[in-house]
Amino acid sequence: MTLKVAVQMDHISSINIAGDSAFALMLEAQARGHELYHYTPDRLAMIGDNVFCTLEPVEVRDEKGNHFVLGEKQRANLADVDVVLMRQDPPFDLSYIAATHILEKIHPKTLVVNDPAQVRNAPEKLFVTEFSDLMPPTLITRDKAEIDLFRAEYGDIVMKPLFGHGGAAVVRLTKDDLNYGSLYDIFATTFREPWVIQQFLPNVKHGDKRILLVDGEFAGAVNRVPAAGDLRSNMVRGGAPTVADLTQKEREICERLGPSLREKGLILVGIDVIDDKLTEINVTAPTGIRAVRKLGGPDVAAKVWDVLEAKRAG
């Protein structure tokens, strides 16, 4: 079975192929003989219930600096495509939300991965609060009085923007940190949305585990160890990927999340776990596929395409 696959992403010329999960999925799709097309989200056009887009056939190769060849542009009705991979990176802003509304017009006749309505309704740092018993103590607010109370109870805290990504603006505040007032002012003028405030987990120094789930089942994991002198373990911030096995608690977390992810059509999900505590559920463009494989772990991209092919087969 040959599928027609369109990938909605940041322009392929701009990606880092060493860690980009969209690229891993494209390589696997091409290896299976699927027709592969590339487009950026600004090319979407909705007329009534029809969604049109200018697509470019794309050939990919795992060769830095020479990783793609684009064919001639062609206007297409996305209803004629079998699968759309919605893989542009956050920020999860109004542009991103608009794209989910547009793609919702064609799903599920065209299988959009992940389900665009559920992506819109499951911001990574909010969706996770549905499983608050698995999390460290967490506050969502921009109200200073509430943050003061939380800080008085838990001491060391981490503050981060609710719709941040890639470890940007993640800050630790110790119990007596004199920068607290200034940091509050910076957040208040920079971020209009509420913020996430969590109890600091000291064992983050041993790593922040990225666990990938495919159709609600564990598919692979990588431990990301922060660089010296940095709180953040994100690989784009210098975190070092290391081989990871799951603890019993992490397996229980996956089992708890699985049914909800399947029900919501969230086929590829990356969860973050620190010291057996769930901190985020990433549903927009979760990374880690290439790191898992490079460290000798499972081929997560192959598992994703096994699922997508089965769903398209009926």
C-alpha positions in Angstrom: 0.0 0.0 0.0 1.4 3.3 -1.1 0.3 6.4 0.9 0.3 10.0 -0.2 1.9 11.8 2.8 2.1 15.6 3.3 4.3 16.9 6.0 3.4 20.3 7.5 6.6 21.6 9.0 9.1 24.5 9.3 10.9 24.7 6.0 13.0 21.6 5.6 16.0 23.7 4.8 16.0 25.0 8.4 15.9 21.8 10.4 18.7 20.0 12.2 18.5 16.5 10.8 20.5 15.0 13.6 17.7 15.4 16.1 14.6 16.3 14.1 11.8 13.7 14.6 9.8 14.9 11.5 12.8 14.1 9.4 13.1 10.6 11.0 9.4 10.0 10.1 10.0 11.3 6.5 13.0 8.9 6.1 10.9 6.0 7.2 8.0 6.9 5.0 10.3 7.2 2.0 11.9 3.9 2.7 8.5 2.3 2.7 7.7 3.7 -0.8 5.2 6.3 0.3 4.8 9.5 -1.8 6.2 12.3 0.3 5.3 16.0 0.0 6.5 19.1 1.9 4.7 22.3 2.8 4.9 25.1 5.4 1.7 26.0 7.3 1.4 29.5 5.7 0.4 27.7 2.5 -2.9 26.4 3.9 -6.0 27.8 2.3 -9.5 27.0 3.4 -12.5 27.5 1.1 -15.8 26.3 2.7 -15.0 22.7 3.7 -12.1 22.3 1.3 -8.5 22.8 2.3 -6.0 23.5 -0.4 -2.3 23.7 -0.2 0.8 24.2 -2.4 2.8 21.0 -2.0 6.3 20.1 -3.1 7.3 16.5 -3.7 10.4 15.9 -1.5 13.2 13.4 -1.5 15.1 13.1 1.7 18.5 11.7 2.5 20.3 11.3 5.8 23.2 13.6 4.7 23.9 16.8 6.6 23.9 19.8 4.2 22.4 17.8 1.4 19.3 16.3 3.1 16.5 17.2 0.7 15.5 17.8 -2.9 12.2 19.5 -3.6 10.2 18.9 -6.8 7.9 21.3 -8.7 5.2 23.0 -6.7 1.6 21.7 -7.2 -1.7 22.9 -5.7 -3.6 20.1 -4.0 -6.8 19.5 -2.1 -5.7 17.9 1.1 -8.8 15.7 1.1 -6.9 13.8 -1.6 -3.9 13.1 0.7 -3.9 10.0 2.9 -1.9 11.3 5.8 -0.9 14.8 7.0 1.9 15.0 9.6 1.4 18.2 11.5 5.0 18.7 12.6 5.9 22.4 12.7 7.7 23.4 15.9 5.9 25.5 18.5 5.4 28.3 19.7 1.9 27.2 20.3 0.4 30.5 19.3 -2.6 31.8 17.4 -1.0 30.8 14.1 -0.6 27.2 15.4 -4.2 27.2 16.7 -5.5 28.5 13.3 -3.7 25.6 11.5 -5.5 23.1 13.8 -8.9 24.6 13.0 -8.1 24.4 9.2 -6.8 20.8 9.4 -9.8 19.8 11.4 -11.8 20.3 8.2 -10.1 17.3 6.6 -9.6 14.9 9.5 -10.2 12.0 9.8 -10.9 11.4 6.1 -7.3 12.5 5.7 -5.6 11.2 8.8 -3.9 14.2 10.5 -1.3 13.2 13.0 -1.8 14.2 15.8 -5.6 14.8 15.7 -5.7 18.6 15.2 -8.6 19.3 17.6 -7.0 17.3 20.3 -3.6 19.0 19.8 -5.5 22.3 20.2 -7.2 21.1 23.3 -4.1 19.5 24.9 -1.4 22.2 25.5 1.5 20.3 26.8 1.8 22.0 30.2 -2.0 22.0 30.8 -3.0 18.6 29.5 -0.6 17.0 31.9 -2.6 18.4 34.9 -5.3 15.9 34.1 -2.8 13.5 35.8 -1.9 15.8 38.7 -1.3 12.8 41.1 1.6 11.8 38.9 3.2 15.3 38.9 5.3 17.3 41.3 3.3 20.0 43.1 2.3 22.4 40.3 0.7 25.9 40.1 -0.7 27.6 37.0 -1.1 31.3 37.5 0.3 34.8 36.9 -0.9 36.0 40.3 2.0 37.0 42.6 0.1 36.3 45.8 -0.5 32.7 44.7 3.1 32.3 43.7 4.2 33.7 47.1 2.0 31.1 48.9 3.4 28.3 46.7 6.9 29.4 47.2 6.4 29.6 51.0 5.2 26.0 51.1 7.7 24.4 48.7 10.8 26.6 48.9 12.8 26.0 45.7 10.7 26.3 42.6 10.9 26.4 38.9 9.0 29.0 36.8 8.4 28.7 33.1 6.0 30.1 30.5 2.9 28.1 29.9 3.4 28.0 26.1 7.2 27.9 26.1 9.1 25.2 24.4 12.6 23.8 24.1 13.6 24.9 27.6 13.3 28.6 26.9 12.8 30.8 29.9 12.9 28.0 32.4 14.2 29.4 35.7 14.9 28.0 39.1 14.3 30.2 42.2 15.8 29.1 45.5 13.8 29.8 48.7 15.7 33.0 49.5 16.5 34.1 45.9 16.6 37.9 45.8 16.0 37.9 42.1 12.4 36.8 42.6 10.8 40.2 42.4 12.8 41.2 39.2 12.0 37.8 37.6 8.3 38.2 38.4 8.4 41.6 36.7 10.2 40.2 33.6 7.7 37.4 33.3 4.7 39.8 33.8 5.9 42.1 30.9 7.0 39.3 28.6 4.3 36.6 28.9 0.6 37.5 28.8 -0.6 33.9 29.5 -0.3 32.3 33.0 2.9 30.6 34.0 3.8 27.2 35.3 5.4 27.1 38.8 6.6 23.7 40.0 8.4 22.4 43.0 12.1 22.0 42.0 13.2 18.4 41.7 16.9 18.2 42.6 17.4 14.9 40.9 17.0 16.7 37.5 20.8 16.7 37.7 20.6 13.0 36.9 18.4 13.6 33.9 15.0 14.4 32.5 13.7 11.3 30.7 11.9 11.7 27.4 9.6 8.7 26.9 7.9 8.3 23.5 4.5 6.6 23.2 3.0 5.5 19.9 -0.8 5.0 19.9 -0.7 4.9 23.7 2.1 2.3 24.0 5.6 2.7 25.2 7.9 3.0 22.1 11.3 4.2 23.4 13.1 6.5 25.8 16.2 8.6 26.2 17.6 10.3 29.3 18.7 13.9 28.8 21.3 15.1 31.3 21.7 18.8 31.8 25.0 20.5 30.7 27.2 21.7 33.5 25.9 24.9 35.0 22.5 24.6 33.4 19.1 23.6 34.9 17.6 22.6 31.5 18.1 19.2 30.0 16.6 19.8 26.5 19.0 18.6 23.8 18.6 22.0 22.0 20.0 23.6 25.2 23.0 21.3 25.5 21.5 18.4 27.3 23.3 15.1 26.7 21.3 12.1 25.6 22.1 8.8 27.4 20.6 5.3 27.3 17.5 4.9 29.4 15.5 2.1 30.8 12.1 2.6 32.4 11.6 2.3 36.1 8.5 0.5 37.4 6.9 3.9 38.2 7.6 5.1 34.7 5.9 2.0 33.2 2.9 2.7 35.5 2.8 6.3 34.2 2.7 5.0 30.6 -0.1 2.6 31.4 -2.1 5.4 33.0 -1.7 7.7 30.0 -2.2 5.2 27.2 -6.0 4.9 27.1 -6.4 8.7 27.2 -3.9 9.2 24.4 -5.5 6.6 22.2 -9.0 8.0 22.8 -7.8 11.5 21.8 -6.1 10.3 18.6 -2.7 11.4 19.9 -0.6 8.9 18.0 2.9 10.2 18.7 3.5 11.7 22.1 6.6 12.5 24.2 6.3 12.7 27.9 8.9 14.1 30.3 9.6 12.5 33.6 12.0 13.7 36.3 12.7 11.4 39.4 9.5 9.4 38.6 7.4 12.6 38.4 5.5 13.5 35.2 6.2 17.1 34.2 4.9 17.5 30.6 3.0 15.7 27.9 4.2 16.9 24.5 1.7 16.4 21.6 2.7 19.1 19.1 6.1 18.0 17.7 7.7 15.7 20.2 11.4 15.1 19.7 13.6 12.1 20.7 13.0 9.6 17.8 16.5 10.0 16.4 18.3 10.1 19.8 16.6 6.8 20.9 17.6 5.0 17.7 21.2 6.4 17.8 21.6 5.0 21.3 20.6 1.6 20.2 17.0 1.8 21.2 13.8 0.9 19.3 13.0 2.3 15.8 10.2 4.6 16.9 9.6 5.9 13.4 8.9 2.4 12.2 6.4 1.9 15.0 4.6 5.1 14.0 4.3 4.0 10.4 3.2 0.6 11.4 0.3 2.2 13.2 -0.5 4.7 10.4 -0.5 2.1 7.7 -2.8 -0.1 9.8 -5.2 2.8 10.3 -5.2 3.7 6.6 -5.8 0.0 5.7 -9.0 0.2 7.7 
